Amino acid sequence: MAKKTLVSWSSGKDSAWTLHVLRQRSDVEVVGLMTTMNQIYQRIAIHAVRLELLQLQAQAAGLALHLIDLPYPCSNAQYEQAMSGFIRQSQRDGIECIAFGDLFLADIRAYREEKLSGTGIAPLFPIWQTPTDELAREMISSGLRAVVTCVDPKYLPAGFAGREFNEQLLSDLPGEVDPCGERGEFHTFAFAGPMFNQPVPVTVGEIVEREGFVYADVLPSPSTSYETAGAK
């Protein structure tokens, strides 16, 4: 029997691809998405994507959305308390697995395994150790579309914020930057692809620098396609 599974959902390309891969497996049944949310700003932690867009993504994926509210600022202890409470409730609700879109950072994988150990919920890593250059191009060729929402200017110029994740962007990345941004060089919002029933139309608004990162404010758009004057 297929195991009831939640996808740890950042709104970005890696979690979207994780959902796509899982839906091709017969041993799991994806029943929802789980996302940490900044209580104050109503945006996804780290990616800074608006709650409204997250809800549109879940609707396009045809899945229930489970929000884990985090205070701001949020200490590690507060984060772990919120996650532990959510995991306990998920176990009571019959969830058997939580899937993560991690690629190669062993310490992060070990942390997730440790936190789920003994809970009755198994961690899954469906795209673990997929070569990221190949993975990035497979995502793009499959029709996945995403926009860069956050850039770490220590690794990438601020001008990458707001750009679409495509072949041109990959060719423009500095050689030391992972093609999937796995080390936190950049984060994305996936708005179209085989994991969605329909695209989430978006446009890019203001580009701002905050707390050492550069953010592109992605907004819902009445248009049927991604559009921004700043996109390359």
N, C-alpha and C positions, 0 to 999 in steps of 0.2 A: 504494500500500500504506500502511495506517495506521502512523504512527510510534509506536514504543514510548515511552511517556511516564510519568514520575513526577510526582506532585503534591507540592509542598512543603506539608507538613501541620502546621498549628499546633494542630489539634483544634478550632478555632473555626469560626464561621459562614462566614467568607469563603473559607477553604480548602475547606470542605464544599460551598459553592456553586460554587466552581471545578470540583470533581469533577463535580457535577451538570451543569454547562454542557458540560464536555468529553465527557461520555458521550452527548451529543446530536450530537456531531460524528463524521463518518466518516473524517476524515483523521488522527485520533489514536486510540491504544489505551492506556488507562490500565492500567498493569501493577503499580503499587505506590504506596505513600505513603512519604515521607521526612520524618523528624522529628528535631530536635536534642534531646538528652536530658541533663539534669543528672546526671552520674555519681554524685554524692554522695547526692542526695535522690531519685533515680529519678523525676523529674518533668520535664515538658516545659519547656524554657527559656521564660521570660517568663510563659507562661500558668499554670505551676505545677500542671498537671494530672497526676494519678498515672499511672504506666506501665500499671497494670492497666486503667484506663479507656481509654487509648489503644489497647491491644490489643483491647478490646471494640469500639471504633469500627472498627478495621481489619477485624475479623471481620464486623461488621454491613455494612461496605462490600464485603466479599468480595475484599479486596486484601491483597497482601503488605505487611508493614511493615518499613521499613528505618530503623534507629536510628543516629544519629550522636552518639556519646558525647562530651560536653564536660566538661572539668574545672570545678571550682568553687572559687574564682572563675576566670573565663575571660577571658583577654586577647584583643584583636582578632587578634593573631598566632596564638594557639592556635586560635581559631575558624576562621580562614582555613586553617590547616594541616589541621584536621579535615575541613573542607568540600572542600578540594582533593583529599585522599585519597579521599573518597567519590565525587567526580565522576570521578576517574580510574578507579575500580573500576566505576562505572556505565557509563562509555564502553566498557570491556572487556566488560561484560555486555550490550551492544547497546542501551542506552538512547539515544534520539535527541533527546528533549526533556525539559525540566523545566518544569512549569507553576506559576505563582505567583498568589496571590489579591490582588495589589496593586491599589489602586484609583486613586490620583491622586498619590502622592508620587514626583515625578520623580527625585529623588536616589536613592531606594531602587531604582527600576527601573534606573537607569543603573549602579548598583553591581552588580546581578545580571547585567546584560548584559556588563559589563566582566569579571566573574569567569568567565563561561562562554565568553567570546570565545576562539576558537582551540582549544576543548576537543573540538569535534565534537558537542557537545550544545547545542541551541538553546533559548533561554528562550521561554516562552509566557506571555501575560498575558490570559487569556480574559475577564476582567471589567473590564479597564482602562477608566477614565473613564466607567463606568456611573454616572449620578447617584446618590449614596448614599442620598438620601431615598427615591427610587423603588426602589432595590435592596433596602433594608431592608424595605420593605413587600412587595415581591415575594417575598423569602425567607419572611416570616411567612405570607403568604397561600398559599404553596406547601406549607405544612406543616412547614417547617424549624423546629425548636425548639432553643433553646440557653439556657444559664444563664451569667450573668456571673461569671467566675472571678477577675478582677483589675480593680481600679479605681485610677486615678491620682487621689488626693484633691485634687490641684491643680486638677482640672477637674470632678470629680464627688463628691458626698457619699459617704461610706463605705457608707451604706445601700443603694447600688445593687449592692454585691457580694452575690452569691447570688440576685439576682432573675432572673426569666426574661426573655429578650429577646423582647418582644412589643409590641403596639400601645400598651399602657399605659406601658411603659417608654419608648417613643419619645416619647410625649406629655409625659412627665415630664423628659426631657432638657433641660438648659439650652440656650438658643439657640446658644451658641458651640460646643457639642459636636457633632462629626460623628455622624450617625445610625448609622454603622457603626463608630465609634471608630477611624477610620483613622489618626489622629494619636497613637494610644496611650492615649486617654482611658479605654478599657476593653477587656477581652478576654473571649472566651467559650469555652464548650465546647458543641459541637453534639451533641445526643443523639437526635434524630429528624429525619426528612425524606426527600425522594425519592431522596437519594443512599445511603440505607441500606436493607438488606433487612428489618431490624427495628429497633425503638428500643433504645437503650442505657438501661436504667432507672437513674436516679441519684437521690440525695438530697444535700442540702447540710448539711455539718457546721459546724465551727468557722469563724468569721470572725476573721482575725488581721491586724494591721498589721505589715509587715516591710520594712525597707529603703526606706521612703517610699511603699510601695504597700499597698493593702488587698486581701487574698486571701480567697476563699471556698473552703473545702476540699470539693470535690465528691467524692462517694463512690458506689461501686456500690450499688444498692438491689435487694432482691428484689421490690420493687413493679414494676408495669408502667407507672408514670407518674411524672413528675417531682413530687417532693413536698418541701416545706420549710416549716416554720412561719414562716420569715422572708420568704417570697416574697410579692410583692404582685400 
